[in-house]
Amino acid sequence: MSRMTIAVASDHAGFDLKTTLAGDMKEAGYTVLDLGTNSRDSVDYPDFANAVAKALKDGKAERGVLVCGTGIGIAMAANRHPGVRAAVVHDGTGARLTRQHNDANVVCFGGRLIGSEVARDCLKIFLETPFEGGRHVRRVDKLSQPV
């Protein structure tokens, strides 16, 4: 069974959690495209959200994982890109529903807000949950339409 490629990135505040999650994904057999940052030195989160969005657009990855201090800023930066549906997740229910109902292709975590065990559980759920389709397709399609 071939596993998907996941693009991962973080700013300095998310570096430790990103490293943990990337290791888990590799262990589970996913191909991990680590787009940085590679230390706790201060960097700007939009640069890393942009890198993951580009990897998705270019077909280098099927999904993305982003981590900053709260998950909020990096999600906002990612969602500026057409085709990106990034969601900040805090629990397993959110991870499941953002895939089932929103077809999210990027999950975002707050490295300063979520414990690593909860994030690991959320990530597993996010990666394994399919989009339900059906009544949700119309709504998800609207996310890609220009305003």
Buried (B, 14 or more C-beta within 10 A) or exposed (E): EEBEBBBBBBBBBBBBBBBBBBEBBBEBEBBBBBBBBEEEEEBBBBBBBBBBBBBBEEEBBBBBBBBBBBBBBBBBBBBEBEEBBBBBBBEBEBBBBBBBBBBBBBBBBBBEBBEBEBBBBBBBBBBEBEBBEEEBEEEBEEEEEEE
